[in-house]
Structures are given as C-alpha cells and as structure tokens.
C-alpha cells in the first residue's frame, strides 16, 4: 500500500487507516464479536493499513484492550493512535484535561495497549475548565518522557450545520494556533467525506500549509456512502445512527442520489469497484497529508477499504463527485 506521512516528524503510515471504534462502541452489535474484530485488525496490518485509531473512551477501555491483544504480537507492524480527554459516565460524557489526569490516562492506555510508546496521542476534546495550553503541555511532557511520539488534536465543528465550511472550524483553528505555541501539532482529526466536505474549505488547507497531517474521520459517512444501507432500516438504540438526522428513513431516501453518483463513477473503474472505494479515493485525493480512517469490525470491509488506496480517480471522476447533491439532514 502507498505510504503517507503525518506531521513534521514524517511518521509514515499506510494511506488508508483503520478506525477501531465500531469494534466496541457506538454501532450495532459493537460489543459482541471480539474474534471477528481481531481478525479485522490482523487483516488491516497484513494489507498495509498500519494506522490503528482508537481511544480510551471507546468501550470504555475495551477497545484499547482488544488492540493490545494484537499489538502484543505485531507492535512493529502498527502505528498506534489513541486519545485522551473524555470520560464516560453513566448518563453523559465529560471532558477532563487536567495535567495529572492526562499523565495517569496515558500510563493506563500504555498498559491496555501492551506497548511502551504511543505513536500519536490525540486530545479528544479540550476541557472548558482547563486552559488548553496546560493540557497540551502535559501531553508534550509525555513526548519528552518517551511515552508518546507525536501529538494530535480532534476537531469538532457544528456537524452538518448551516454555516459554511470556512466558518465551521474557526474555533478549532484558534485552538490549534494556541497549542502550536506549546508543542508542534503532528495531526488533526476531523470528519471529512463526500457528504461532509466542510473541512476542505479552511481546516484542511490550514493543516497542509503547516505540514500537519489530517486524519479523515467518518470518510464513509457512518456507512451510508458504502451503498449497503437501505432507507428505513432499523438501528439498535445504542447505535449513533439511531439519533443521527441523516439516518431517518426520509433523509436516507433523499440522500440516495449521492450513492447513485458514487456507484456510477465506480462502474467506470471496473465491476469490482464499489461506491465505498470511490468515496475513500475522493478523500485521498484531497491532499498527500490526508489519511482516511474508515471504521469497521469486519475483515471483508477492511479488505475493500484498503484496496481503495490503489484506485486513481480521474479529473472527470473528481469533478463528477464534486457535482453530487449536497447531503440533506443536519445536526442543527
């Protein structure tokens, strides 16, 4: 698989990563098939999808424990990315950016992951009660201590909102400017897909101009862009899509033209090319600093996603995707 680099430290990873969250968090049946998830991680590494993206809150903790079982055997094959800053309570999720907590959380993640170093340690969310510089400073100390190789920040805009992409990530960019004064940012993770392209207007160029890697979260639109979901299908209550405005029966039907367009482009590249692969190829085409991290717990989808790295969309393909209808349904 093609290799891409993350940040000024030029950390090399496979062009398509693996989002591990669905293996234990937020999606249908996510807590049930550990062996299947393990096979999926091994398959990703076999195919060169070396970036494994997780977080201590996924489960919570069970996602890192699962990856630790693989890393114990194949640490040299993997690029490990995990996150800190969110705590899962009985009723809600809260941010914790206190330096002491960050240090303890890192040590706990290292134990669960069965490794002595984390390749990319990301701040999941800034704590509104703690200056972000203090949190970032504690994370920088972990680099100096040899427990972490590089730092990243997860960006959250008002997803699917009415504001333009140029305004959507204003607060994130200001936050990045602040932490850059403390210690270099190697990567930013934010949603980027055919149906959520807002990051391309400001955040993505900002990262590119500064040599910062960009991890594209949800590059398959929570599964919608694969073309395998049908309008009106049910989701389990703990599945995030059960509460997502774009996954009502009405909105899924309204957004079908996006999948139809992706399928049309796919057919030009061969009968085995899928809408998901076209969607991932579009993300990869947004810049050499971009690494999509599609999430899955199934070996077959890992294989399909990894093969998207070899797809080379033409100028016509990219223009056609750019002309697809804007997704309907929003968080606001």
PAGUDO-692275 format. One record per residue (C-alpha): residue number from 0; x, y, z. Coordinates in steps of 0.5 Angstrom, whole numbers, plus 500, padded with zeros to 3 digits. Layout:
<node num="NUM" xx="X" yy="Y" zz="Z"/>
...
***
This chain:
<node num="0" xx="500" yy="500" zz="500"/>
<node num="1" xx="502" yy="507" zz="499"/>
<node num="2" xx="505" yy="511" zz="505"/>
<node num="3" xx="504" yy="518" zz="507"/>
<node num="4" xx="507" yy="522" zz="512"/>
<node num="5" xx="504" yy="525" zz="519"/>
<node num="6" xx="507" yy="532" zz="521"/>
<node num="7" xx="514" yy="535" zz="521"/>
<node num="8" xx="516" yy="529" zz="524"/>
<node num="9" xx="515" yy="525" zz="518"/>
<node num="10" xx="512" yy="519" zz="521"/>
<node num="11" xx="510" yy="514" zz="516"/>
<node num="12" xx="503" yy="510" zz="515"/>
<node num="13" xx="499" yy="507" zz="510"/>
<node num="14" xx="495" yy="511" zz="506"/>
<node num="15" xx="488" yy="508" zz="509"/>
<node num="16" xx="488" yy="507" zz="516"/>
<node num="17" xx="483" yy="503" zz="521"/>
<node num="18" xx="478" yy="506" zz="525"/>
<node num="19" xx="477" yy="501" zz="531"/>
<node num="20" xx="471" yy="505" zz="535"/>
<node num="21" xx="466" yy="500" zz="532"/>
<node num="22" xx="469" yy="494" zz="535"/>
<node num="23" xx="467" yy="496" zz="542"/>
<node num="24" xx="463" yy="503" zz="541"/>
<node num="25" xx="457" yy="507" zz="538"/>
<node num="26" xx="455" yy="502" zz="533"/>
<node num="27" xx="450" yy="496" zz="532"/>
<node num="28" xx="453" yy="490" zz="536"/>
<node num="29" xx="459" yy="493" zz="537"/>
<node num="30" xx="461" yy="489" zz="544"/>
<node num="31" xx="459" yy="482" zz="541"/>
<node num="32" xx="464" yy="480" zz="536"/>
<node num="33" xx="471" yy="480" zz="539"/>
<node num="34" xx="475" yy="475" zz="535"/>
<node num="35" xx="472" yy="478" zz="529"/>
<node num="36" xx="475" yy="485" zz="531"/>
<node num="37" xx="481" yy="481" zz="532"/>
<node num="38" xx="481" yy="478" zz="525"/>
<node num="39" xx="480" yy="485" zz="522"/>
<node num="40" xx="486" yy="488" zz="526"/>
<node num="41" xx="490" yy="483" zz="523"/>
<node num="42" xx="488" yy="484" zz="516"/>
<node num="43" xx="489" yy="491" zz="516"/>
<node num="44" xx="496" yy="490" zz="518"/>
<node num="45" xx="497" yy="485" zz="513"/>
<node num="46" xx="495" yy="490" zz="508"/>
<node num="47" xx="499" yy="496" zz="510"/>
<node num="48" xx="493" yy="499" zz="514"/>
<node num="49" xx="498" yy="501" zz="519"/>
<node num="50" xx="495" yy="507" zz="523"/>
<node num="51" xx="490" yy="504" zz="528"/>
<node num="52" xx="486" yy="509" zz="531"/>
<node num="53" xx="483" yy="508" zz="538"/>
<node num="54" xx="481" yy="512" zz="544"/>
<node num="55" xx="481" yy="510" zz="552"/>
<node num="56" xx="473" yy="512" zz="552"/>
<node num="57" xx="471" yy="507" zz="547"/>
<node num="58" xx="468" yy="502" zz="551"/>
<node num="59" xx="470" yy="505" zz="555"/>
<node num="60" xx="477" yy="502" zz="555"/>
<node num="61" xx="475" yy="495" zz="552"/>
<node num="62" xx="478" yy="498" zz="545"/>
<node num="63" xx="485" yy="499" zz="547"/>
<node num="64" xx="485" yy="492" zz="551"/>
<node num="65" xx="483" yy="489" zz="544"/>
<node num="66" xx="488" yy="492" zz="540"/>
<node num="67" xx="493" yy="490" zz="546"/>
<node num="68" xx="492" yy="483" zz="544"/>
<node num="69" xx="494" yy="485" zz="537"/>
<node num="70" xx="500" yy="489" zz="539"/>
<node num="71" xx="503" yy="484" zz="544"/>
<node num="72" xx="505" yy="480" zz="537"/>
<node num="73" xx="505" yy="485" zz="532"/>
<node num="74" xx="507" yy="492" zz="535"/>
<node num="75" xx="513" yy="493" zz="530"/>
<node num="76" xx="507" yy="493" zz="524"/>
<node num="77" xx="503" yy="498" zz="527"/>
<node num="78" xx="502" yy="506" zz="528"/>
<node num="79" xx="498" yy="507" zz="534"/>
<node num="80" xx="494" yy="513" zz="535"/>
<node num="81" xx="490" yy="513" zz="542"/>
<node num="82" xx="486" yy="519" zz="545"/>
<node num="83" xx="485" yy="522" zz="552"/>
<node num="84" xx="481" yy="528" zz="555"/>
<node num="85" xx="474" yy="525" zz="555"/>
<node num="86" xx="471" yy="521" zz="561"/>
<node num="87" xx="465" yy="516" zz="560"/>
<node num="88" xx="460" yy="517" zz="566"/>
<node num="89" xx="453" yy="513" zz="567"/>
<node num="90" xx="449" yy="519" zz="564"/>
<node num="91" xx="454" yy="523" zz="560"/>
<node num="92" xx="461" yy="524" zz="557"/>
<node num="93" xx="465" yy="530" zz="560"/>
<node num="94" xx="472" yy="533" zz="559"/>
<node num="95" xx="478" yy="532" zz="563"/>
<node num="96" xx="484" yy="536" zz="561"/>
<node num="97" xx="488" yy="537" zz="568"/>
<node num="98" xx="495" yy="535" zz="567"/>
<node num="99" xx="495" yy="530" zz="573"/>
<node num="100" xx="489" yy="526" zz="569"/>
<node num="101" xx="493" yy="526" zz="563"/>
<node num="102" xx="499" yy="523" zz="565"/>
<node num="103" xx="495" yy="518" zz="569"/>
<node num="104" xx="491" yy="516" zz="563"/>
<node num="105" xx="497" yy="516" zz="558"/>
<node num="106" xx="500" yy="510" zz="563"/>
<node num="107" xx="493" yy="507" zz="563"/>
<node num="108" xx="493" yy="507" zz="556"/>
<node num="109" xx="500" yy="504" zz="555"/>
<node num="110" xx="498" yy="498" zz="560"/>
<node num="111" xx="492" yy="497" zz="556"/>
<node num="112" xx="495" yy="497" zz="549"/>
<node num="113" xx="501" yy="493" zz="552"/>
<node num="114" xx="506" yy="498" zz="549"/>
<node num="115" xx="512" yy="502" zz="552"/>
<node num="116" xx="510" yy="508" zz="547"/>
<node num="117" xx="504" yy="511" zz="543"/>
<node num="118" xx="506" yy="514" zz="536"/>
<node num="119" xx="500" yy="519" zz="536"/>
<node num="120" xx="497" yy="522" zz="542"/>
<node num="121" xx="491" yy="526" zz="541"/>
<node num="122" xx="487" yy="531" zz="545"/>
<node num="123" xx="480" yy="528" zz="544"/>
<node num="124" xx="476" yy="535" zz="547"/>
<node num="125" xx="479" yy="541" zz="550"/>
<node num="126" xx="477" yy="541" zz="558"/>
<node num="127" xx="473" yy="548" zz="558"/>
<node num="128" xx="475" yy="549" zz="565"/>
<node num="129" xx="483" yy="548" zz="564"/>
<node num="130" xx="487" yy="552" zz="559"/>
<node num="131" xx="488" yy="548" zz="553"/>
<node num="132" xx="496" yy="550" zz="554"/>
<node num="133" xx="496" yy="547" zz="560"/>
<node num="134" xx="493" yy="540" zz="558"/>
<node num="135" xx="498" yy="540" zz="552"/>
<node num="136" xx="504" yy="542" zz="556"/>
<node num="137" xx="502" yy="535" zz="560"/>
<node num="138" xx="502" yy="532" zz="553"/>
<node num="139" xx="508" yy="535" zz="551"/>
<node num="140" xx="512" yy="532" zz="557"/>
<node num="141" xx="510" yy="525" zz="555"/>
<node num="142" xx="513" yy="526" zz="549"/>
<node num="143" xx="520" yy="528" zz="553"/>
<node num="144" xx="519" yy="522" zz="557"/>
<node num="145" xx="519" yy="518" zz="551"/>
<node num="146" xx="512" yy="515" zz="552"/>
<node num="147" xx="509" yy="519" zz="546"/>
<node num="148" xx="512" yy="520" zz="539"/>
<node num="149" xx="507" yy="526" zz="537"/>
<node num="150" xx="501" yy="530" zz="539"/>
<node num="151" xx="495" yy="531" zz="535"/>
<node num="152" xx="488" yy="534" zz="536"/>
<node num="153" xx="481" yy="532" zz="535"/>
<node num="154" xx="477" yy="538" zz="532"/>
<node num="155" xx="469" yy="538" zz="532"/>
<node num="156" xx="465" yy="543" zz="528"/>
<node num="157" xx="458" yy="544" zz="529"/>
<node num="158" xx="457" yy="538" zz="524"/>
<node num="159" xx="452" yy="539" zz="518"/>
<node num="160" xx="451" yy="546" zz="520"/>
<node num="161" xx="448" yy="552" zz="516"/>
<node num="162" xx="455" yy="555" zz="517"/>
<node num="163" xx="460" yy="555" zz="511"/>
<node num="164" xx="466" yy="550" zz="512"/>
<node num="165" xx="470" yy="557" zz="512"/>
<node num="166" xx="467" yy="558" zz="519"/>
<node num="167" xx="465" yy="551" zz="522"/>
<node num="168" xx="472" yy="550" zz="524"/>
<node num="169" xx="474" yy="557" zz="527"/>
<node num="170" xx="475" yy="555" zz="534"/>
<node num="171" xx="479" yy="549" zz="532"/>
<node num="172" xx="484" yy="553" zz="528"/>
<node num="173" xx="484" yy="558" zz="534"/>
<node num="174" xx="485" yy="553" zz="539"/>
<node num="175" xx="491" yy="550" zz="534"/>
<node num="176" xx="494" yy="556" zz="534"/>
<node num="177" xx="495" yy="556" zz="542"/>
<node num="178" xx="497" yy="549" zz="543"/>
<node num="179" xx="502" yy="550" zz="537"/>
<node num="180" xx="506" yy="555" zz="541"/>
<node num="181" xx="507" yy="550" zz="547"/>
<node num="182" xx="509" yy="544" zz="542"/>
<node num="183" xx="508" yy="542" zz="535"/>
<node num="184" xx="502" yy="539" zz="533"/>
<node num="185" xx="503" yy="533" zz="528"/>
<node num="186" xx="496" yy="531" zz="526"/>
<node num="187" xx="489" yy="534" zz="526"/>
<node num="188" xx="483" yy="529" zz="526"/>
<node num="189" xx="476" yy="531" zz="524"/>
<node num="190" xx="470" yy="529" zz="520"/>
<node num="191" xx="471" yy="529" zz="512"/>
<node num="192" xx="467" yy="525" zz="507"/>
<node num="193" xx="464" yy="526" zz="500"/>
<node num="194" xx="457" yy="528" zz="504"/>
<node num="195" xx="461" yy="532" zz="510"/>
<node num="196" xx="466" yy="536" zz="506"/>
<node num="197" xx="467" yy="542" zz="510"/>
<node num="198" xx="474" yy="541" zz="513"/>
<node num="199" xx="476" yy="542" zz="505"/>
<node num="200" xx="475" yy="550" zz="506"/>
<node num="201" xx="479" yy="552" zz="511"/>
<node num="202" xx="482" yy="547" zz="516"/>
<node num="203" xx="485" yy="542" zz="511"/>
<node num="204" xx="489" yy="548" zz="508"/>
<node num="205" xx="491" yy="551" zz="514"/>
<node num="206" xx="494" yy="544" zz="516"/>
<node num="207" xx="497" yy="543" zz="509"/>
<node num="208" xx="500" yy="550" zz="510"/>
<node num="209" xx="504" yy="548" zz="516"/>
<node num="210" xx="506" yy="541" zz="515"/>
<node num="211" xx="500" yy="538" zz="519"/>
<node num="212" xx="497" yy="531" zz="518"/>
<node num="213" xx="490" yy="530" zz="517"/>
<node num="214" xx="486" yy="524" zz="519"/>
<node num="215" xx="480" yy="524" zz="516"/>
<node num="216" xx="474" yy="521" zz="521"/>
<node num="217" xx="468" yy="518" zz="518"/>
<node num="218" xx="470" yy="518" zz="511"/>
<node num="219" xx="465" yy="513" zz="509"/>
<node num="220" xx="459" yy="518" zz="512"/>
<node num="221" xx="458" yy="513" zz="518"/>
<node num="222" xx="457" yy="507" zz="513"/>
<node num="223" xx="452" yy="511" zz="509"/>
<node num="224" xx="457" yy="512" zz="503"/>
<node num="225" xx="458" yy="505" zz="502"/>
<node num="226" xx="451" yy="504" zz="499"/>
<node num="227" xx="450" yy="498" zz="503"/>
<node num="228" xx="445" yy="501" zz="508"/>
<node num="229" xx="437" yy="502" zz="506"/>
<node num="230" xx="432" yy="507" zz="508"/>
<node num="231" xx="428" yy="506" zz="514"/>
<node num="232" xx="433" yy="500" zz="516"/>
<node num="233" xx="433" yy="500" zz="524"/>
<node num="234" xx="439" yy="501" zz="528"/>
<node num="235" xx="440" yy="499" zz="535"/>
<node num="236" xx="438" yy="504" zz="541"/>
<node num="237" xx="446" yy="505" zz="543"/>
<node num="238" xx="448" yy="506" zz="535"/>
<node num="239" xx="450" yy="513" zz="534"/>
<node num="240" xx="446" yy="513" zz="527"/>
<node num="241" xx="439" yy="512" zz="531"/>
<node num="242" xx="440" yy="519" zz="533"/>
<node num="243" xx="443" yy="522" zz="527"/>
<node num="244" xx="438" yy="526" zz="523"/>
<node num="245" xx="441" yy="524" zz="516"/>
<node num="246" xx="439" yy="517" zz="518"/>
<node num="247" xx="432" yy="518" zz="519"/>
<node num="248" xx="428" yy="514" zz="513"/>
<node num="249" xx="426" yy="520" zz="510"/>
<node num="250" xx="433" yy="523" zz="510"/>
<node num="251" xx="437" yy="517" zz="508"/>
<node num="252" xx="432" yy="516" zz="502"/>
<node num="253" xx="433" yy="524" zz="500"/>
<node num="254" xx="441" yy="522" zz="500"/>
<node num="255" xx="441" yy="516" zz="496"/>
<node num="256" xx="443" yy="520" zz="489"/>
<node num="257" xx="450" yy="521" zz="493"/>
<node num="258" xx="451" yy="514" zz="493"/>
<node num="259" xx="448" yy="513" zz="486"/>
<node num="260" xx="453" yy="518" zz="483"/>
<node num="261" xx="459" yy="514" zz="487"/>
<node num="262" xx="456" yy="508" zz="484"/>
<node num="263" xx="456" yy="511" zz="477"/>
<node num="264" xx="464" yy="513" zz="478"/>
<node num="265" xx="466" yy="506" zz="481"/>
<node num="266" xx="463" yy="503" zz="475"/>
<node num="267" xx="468" yy="506" zz="470"/>
<node num="268" xx="474" yy="503" zz="474"/>
<node num="269" xx="471" yy="496" zz="474"/>
<node num="270" xx="466" yy="491" zz="476"/>
<node num="271" xx="469" yy="490" zz="483"/>
<node num="272" xx="470" yy="497" zz="485"/>
<node num="273" xx="465" yy="500" zz="490"/>
<node num="274" xx="462" yy="506" zz="492"/>
<node num="275" xx="466" yy="506" zz="498"/>
<node num="276" xx="472" yy="506" zz="495"/>
<node num="277" xx="471" yy="512" zz="491"/>
<node num="278" xx="469" yy="515" zz="497"/>
<node num="279" xx="475" yy="514" zz="500"/>
<node num="280" xx="479" yy="515" zz="494"/>
<node num="281" xx="476" yy="522" zz="494"/>
<node num="282" xx="478" yy="523" zz="501"/>
<node num="283" xx="485" yy="521" zz="499"/>
<node num="284" xx="485" yy="526" zz="493"/>
<node num="285" xx="484" yy="532" zz="498"/>
<node num="286" xx="492" yy="532" zz="499"/>
<node num="287" xx="498" yy="528" zz="501"/>
<node num="288" xx="497" yy="530" zz="508"/>
<node num="289" xx="491" yy="526" zz="509"/>
<node num="290" xx="490" yy="519" zz="511"/>
<node num="291" xx="482" yy="517" zz="512"/>
<node num="292" xx="481" yy="512" zz="518"/>
<node num="293" xx="474" yy="508" zz="516"/>
<node num="294" xx="472" yy="505" zz="522"/>
<node num="295" xx="470" yy="497" zz="521"/>
<node num="296" xx="470" yy="491" zz="525"/>
<node num="297" xx="469" yy="486" zz="519"/>
<node num="298" xx="475" yy="483" zz="515"/>
<node num="299" xx="471" yy="484" zz="509"/>
<node num="300" xx="471" yy="491" zz="509"/>
<node num="301" xx="478" yy="492" zz="512"/>
<node num="302" xx="480" yy="489" zz="505"/>
<node num="303" xx="475" yy="493" zz="501"/>
<node num="304" xx="477" yy="500" zz="504"/>
<node num="305" xx="485" yy="498" zz="504"/>
<node num="306" xx="484" yy="497" zz="496"/>
<node num="307" xx="482" yy="504" zz="495"/>
<node num="308" xx="489" yy="506" zz="496"/>
<node num="309" xx="490" yy="503" zz="489"/>
<node num="310" xx="484" yy="507" zz="486"/>
<node num="311" xx="486" yy="513" zz="482"/>
<node num="312" xx="480" yy="518" zz="480"/>
<node num="313" xx="481" yy="522" zz="474"/>
<node num="314" xx="480" yy="529" zz="474"/>
<node num="315" xx="473" yy="527" zz="471"/>
<node num="316" xx="471" yy="523" zz="477"/>
<node num="317" xx="473" yy="528" zz="482"/>
<node num="318" xx="469" yy="533" zz="478"/>
<node num="319" xx="463" yy="529" zz="478"/>
<node num="320" xx="464" yy="527" zz="485"/>
<node num="321" xx="464" yy="535" zz="487"/>
<node num="322" xx="457" yy="536" zz="483"/>
<node num="323" xx="454" yy="531" zz="487"/>
<node num="324" xx="448" yy="534" zz="491"/>
<node num="325" xx="449" yy="537" zz="498"/>
<node num="326" xx="447" yy="532" zz="503"/>
<node num="327" xx="441" yy="533" zz="507"/>
<node num="328" xx="440" yy="533" zz="514"/>
<node num="329" xx="444" yy="536" zz="520"/>
<node num="330" xx="445" yy="536" zz="527"/>
<node num="331" xx="442" yy="543" zz="528"/>
***
